[in-house]
Amino acid sequence: MASTNNKIRKLSIQSIQGFDKEIGILISQLEYVREMTYGLVEKLSMDALDYRLNNQFNSIGTILFHVAALEYSSIIKFVLKRPLTAEEYHHYFYGLTGNLIHNQMKEKTIDFYLQELEIARKLTYAKLSELKDPWLSIKDKQLENTYDVNNYFYLRHIADDELSHQGQIKWIISSYKKTSNN
């Protein structure tokens, strides 16, 4: 399928060179989801990024920062097996689940959010390129009394969370367009 500018859109899910086969397939899925996110937000104004449906909802900017924070912190926690440093925690605080404070991420350009997404993705690439497929099957021993969860789940959660937030972003964009046209 080609777009109007004759650039071929990558829709094949396949292993990415530089990664073990199954990890490369997960990277391909992460890339597909990220390209969809970029397509939704890359041309949004600061006003659109800061728009909130009401006091109960996050802005698109907050959601984008959350997506970056979730990916970054997941790689730190589940791949590097360490907590965030004080500096990392301070930087990502407002994007971490449980800390999503609605009015803290504002007056930032799309370039800020795209850069945060890129920082997280570069860490993902760097650390996952060092791993082999059997790592995916390793179960989380700390949660074994509550959950039967492995590393594959944690990587899928990064993609699934971002995909889920795309629905919210579409909804907010639609509402913003209706509001800004009045």
C-alpha positions in Angstrom: 0.0 0.0 0.0 1.5 3.3 -1.0 0.7 6.7 0.3 0.1 9.8 -1.9 3.8 10.7 -1.8 4.8 7.3 -3.1 6.5 6.3 0.2 5.7 2.7 1.0 4.1 2.3 4.4 5.5 -0.6 6.4 2.7 -2.9 7.4 4.5 -6.2 7.5 5.2 -7.5 11.0 8.6 -9.3 10.7 11.8 -9.7 12.5 14.0 -6.6 12.5 17.7 -7.0 11.6 20.0 -6.6 14.6 17.6 -8.4 17.0 17.0 -12.1 17.8 14.1 -13.3 15.7 11.2 -13.1 18.2 12.5 -9.9 19.8 12.8 -8.5 16.3 9.1 -9.3 15.7 8.2 -7.4 18.9 10.3 -4.5 17.8 8.5 -4.5 14.5 5.2 -4.3 16.4 6.5 -1.5 18.5 7.5 0.4 15.4 4.1 -0.1 13.7 2.3 1.3 16.8 4.7 4.2 17.1 4.3 5.1 13.4 0.5 5.3 14.0 1.0 7.5 17.0 3.3 9.8 15.0 0.6 10.0 12.3 -1.9 11.2 14.8 0.1 13.8 16.6 3.0 15.1 14.5 1.2 18.2 13.3 -0.6 19.1 16.5 -0.3 22.6 17.9 0.7 23.3 21.5 -3.0 24.3 22.1 -4.2 21.0 20.8 -1.5 19.1 22.8 -2.7 20.9 26.0 -6.4 20.6 25.3 -8.4 18.6 28.0 -12.0 17.4 27.6 -12.6 18.3 31.2 -10.9 18.1 34.6 -11.2 14.3 34.5 -9.1 13.7 31.4 -5.5 14.0 30.5 -4.2 16.1 27.6 -2.6 14.6 24.5 0.7 15.9 25.8 0.3 14.2 29.1 -0.6 10.9 27.3 2.4 11.2 25.0 4.7 11.8 28.0 3.1 8.8 29.8 3.8 6.6 26.7 7.5 7.6 26.8 7.7 7.3 30.5 6.1 3.8 30.5 8.5 2.5 27.8 11.6 4.0 29.4 10.7 2.8 32.9 9.7 -0.6 31.7 13.0 -1.2 30.0 14.8 0.0 33.1 12.7 -2.2 35.4 12.3 -5.4 33.4 15.4 -5.4 31.2 18.0 -3.7 33.3 16.4 -5.0 36.5 16.9 -1.8 38.5 14.7 1.0 39.8 14.8 4.4 38.2 17.5 6.6 39.5 16.4 9.7 41.4 17.1 11.8 38.3 15.1 9.5 36.0 12.2 9.3 38.5 12.2 13.1 38.8 12.2 13.5 35.0 9.4 11.0 34.3 7.4 11.5 37.5 4.4 13.2 35.8 4.3 10.4 33.1 4.4 7.4 35.4 1.1 5.6 36.1 -0.3 6.8 39.4 1.3 10.2 39.0 -0.5 11.4 35.9 -1.3 14.9 37.1 -3.6 16.4 34.6 -2.2 20.0 34.5 1.5 19.4 34.8 2.4 18.6 31.2 1.6 21.7 29.3 3.1 24.4 27.1 5.4 22.0 25.4 5.8 21.6 21.7 5.2 18.4 19.7 9.0 18.3 19.3 9.4 17.9 23.0 7.1 14.9 23.1 8.6 13.4 20.0 12.0 13.7 21.5 10.8 12.0 24.7 9.4 9.1 22.7 12.6 8.8 20.8 14.8 8.7 23.9 12.7 5.8 25.3 12.8 4.0 22.0 16.6 4.3 21.6 16.9 2.8 25.1 14.6 0.0 24.0 16.6 -0.7 20.9 20.0 -0.6 22.7 19.0 -3.0 25.5 16.9 -5.4 23.5 19.6 -5.8 20.8 21.8 -7.3 23.6 19.2 -10.0 24.4 18.3 -13.4 22.9 14.8 -14.9 22.4 14.9 -17.2 25.5 14.9 -14.0 27.6 11.3 -13.5 26.6 10.1 -16.7 28.4 11.7 -15.8 31.7 9.0 -15.4 34.3 8.9 -12.7 36.9 9.8 -14.5 40.1 8.8 -11.5 42.3 5.1 -11.8 41.1 4.9 -15.6 40.9 2.5 -15.8 43.9 0.1 -13.3 42.2 0.7 -13.5 38.4 2.1 -15.9 35.9 4.0 -13.2 33.8 7.0 -13.3 31.6 9.2 -10.7 29.8 7.2 -11.2 26.6 4.2 -9.7 28.4 6.2 -6.7 29.6 7.3 -5.9 26.0 3.8 -6.4 24.6 2.4 -4.2 27.3 4.5 -1.3 26.0 2.8 -1.7 22.5 -0.6 -2.4 23.9 -0.6 0.6 26.2 0.4 3.0 23.4 -2.2 1.5 21.1 -4.9 1.9 23.7 -3.9 5.5 24.2 -4.2 6.2 20.5 -8.0 5.7 20.9 -7.9 8.4 23.6 -5.8 10.7 21.5 -8.3 10.3 18.5 -11.2 11.1 20.8 -9.5 14.2 22.2 -8.5 15.4 18.7 -12.1 15.0 17.6 -13.4 17.0 20.5 -10.7 19.6 20.1 -11.6 20.1 16.5 -15.3 20.6 17.4 -14.4 23.0 20.2 -11.9 25.0 18.2 -14.3 25.4 15.3 -16.9 27.2 17.4 
